[in-house]
Amino acid sequence: MTQESGRIWVMGGRPLNGTAAVPAAKNSVLPLLAAALLCRGMVRLRAVPALSDVECCLALLRGAGCDARRQGADVVVSGTPVCSTLPGDAAARMRASILFCAPLLARLGRAETIGQRPIDLHLEGLGRMGAKELDAGAGRLVLAAPGGLHGADFTLRFPSVGATETLLLAAVCARGTTVLRGAAREPEISDLADFLRRCGGQIEGAGTSTIRIEGR
């Protein structure tokens, strides 16, 4: 293989062999780190890629009051969240920080973050589950559910991966049954559901367009 003038030339004709390690998918890792906020025991995620978004997630977890650190290629999270306000610098740098709001709502009844994102589906679904958006000024998002979250039958207008993940995280600790229709079917949705089931969640249909979650 040679490279010149902005082009890469690949000459075949020889058999290929060897091994390569496939890193974990960032799209799966970030929701799992958010889901760790729902767990009461220690969570260990293995072979977590060394990415800036992962470091932002660890900062968000620490800002919420958890102990979150690397141990070699693993990430270990322990403790319970005590602060509902996500640290602004980390939240502003990472679009996926919205995923941390649903676990904070479920655990603390409130979540606050910064940054402007197209999250209307997230908010509509959370609203159907009992969350209310408070007036916090431009660039800030404050959600409250003082009475806790409850199950809902909600249809997404389009299969948003982020909204599906957010509502799945909220529903697993909500009271009653939640049915998500028109859900995203990407592999990271199935990965998140598998993790939540390992933690005791009752979820059916992940990977299809209809997901049923039995809350607590």
N, C-alpha and C positions, 0 to 999 in steps of 0.2 A: 504494500500500500504506500502510495506517495501522495504528497500534498503540494500543490503549486497554484499560484494565481487564484487563490480562493476556492479551488476545487480539490476534491479528494478522489484519487483514482485507485480503484480496487481491481487487482489482476487475479483472476481465479485460476482453476486448473490444479489446485492442490487440495488434498483432503484436510478438513479441519478437525482438530481434537483438542481436548483439554477440559478443564473445569472452571466454573465461575460461580461465585457466591451471589445470590440474588438478594438484595437488601429488602428490608421490610418496607411496605408501601406507606408513604406519609399520609395518604388519604385515609388509611385505616388507623394509624397510630394516634392522630390528633383527637378523634372522637373517643378513643379508649382512654386517653389521658383525662378528658373531661369526665368520662364515666367514673373514673377513680374517685371523684368527689362524692359519689353515692355509696361508696363502700365503707364499712366500719372497720375492717381489718386492713392489713398491709396488702398492697397490690404490687406485683412485680411484672413488668413487661420486658420480655427478652428480645435482644437483637434490635434495639431501637436505633434508627439511623441518626447520625449526628447532623442535625439540620437546625437552622436558625428558628424555624417555627416550633420545633420541639423544645428548644431552650425558652422560647416565649411561653409555651404551655407550662413549663416547670416554674417560670416566674409567676404565672397566674395562679398556679396551685399554691405556691408559697405565699402569695399575697392574700389568698383566701384563708391562710392559717395552717395549711398542711405542710408536712415535711416531704419534699420532692427533690430527689437527687439521682445522679448517675452512679452506678456501681459497675464499672467496666462498660460492657455493651448493653447492660440492662438499665432500666429506670425503676426506682422504688418509690412508691407513694404511700404515706401513712398519716394517720391523724384525721381529724374531722374539721370541716370548714367552720370558721368562727366569724369571718368577715365577708359581707355580701358585696363589697365594692372591689371590683377587679382593678389591679394597678394600671393606671392610665397609659404609661409608656409601653408596656407589653401589649395591652389590649389594642392600642392604636396601630401597632406594627403588624398585627396578625388578623386577617379577616375571620378566621375560624374561632376567634375569641367568643363569638356569640354562642357557641356550643356550651360554654361554661355557665351561661345564665340559667338554663333549665335545671341543672343539678343544684345550683344555689337556691333557686326558687323552691325546689322540692325539699331541701334540707333546712333553709333559713327563712323561707317565706319572702325573700327579697333578693334582687340582683341588680347591680348597677355597673355599667360599662360606658365607654366612650367610643366615638367613631361613627361615621355615617355609612350604612350598608343597605343594600336592597333586601330587607328582611321582613317584608310585609306578610309573607306566608308564615314565617315563624311566629310573628306577633298575633296574627289572626288565629292560628291554632292554639297558642298559649292562652289567648283570650277566651276561647271556647272551653278551656280547661280551668278557668277561674283566675287567671292572671290579669292584672290591670296595669296599663302603662301610665305612669305618673308624669306630670309636667315637670321636666327637669332642664329645659332650655335647649338651645341648638347644640347638636353634637353629643348629647348625653342621652343615655337610655336607662330608665329606672323602671323596673317591673316589681310589682308587689302581689303577693297571694297570701294575705294574712290568715285566711280561712283554709289554706292548703289547696292543692291542685286536685281536680276530680277528673274522672274519665269523660270522654266525649267521642262522638262519631263525627269525624272530620274528613272532608274530601279536599285534597290539594288541587288547585287549579292546573298545575303542571307538576311533573315529578321532580321536585327540587331535592337534591341530595342533602343539602344543609338543613332544610326545613324538616325533612324526614328524620334526620338524625336528632335534631333538637326536640321534636315531638316524641320520638321514641325514648329519649332520655327523661323527658318530663313524665311520660305515661307510666314508666316502670315503677315509679314511686307515688303515683297518684292514687286516689281512692276510686275503686271500681274499674270498669272495663273501658279501654280505648280502642277504637277501630280507625285506622288510618287508611283511607282509600286514595287511589291515584299516587301511591307512594313510589319513591325512586327504587330501582332494583339493582343498583350497582353493587359490586362485591363488598365495598366498605360497609354497606348497610347490613349485609349478612355477618360480616366480621363483628360489628358492634352488637348485633343481636346475640351472636354466639358468646361474646364476652359477658353480656348482661345475664344470659342464661346460666353461665358458669357461676355468676354471683347470686343466683337465686331468682332471677326474673322469669316470668312466664310469658313467652312471646311465640307466636305462630305466624307463619307466612312471610317472614323476612326473605327478601329476594324475589317476592312477587309484588303485585300492585296493591294488595290488601294485607295489612299487618294488624293482627289482633294482640293486644297487650292486656294481661290481667294485672292490675296494680295491687298495691298492698291491702 
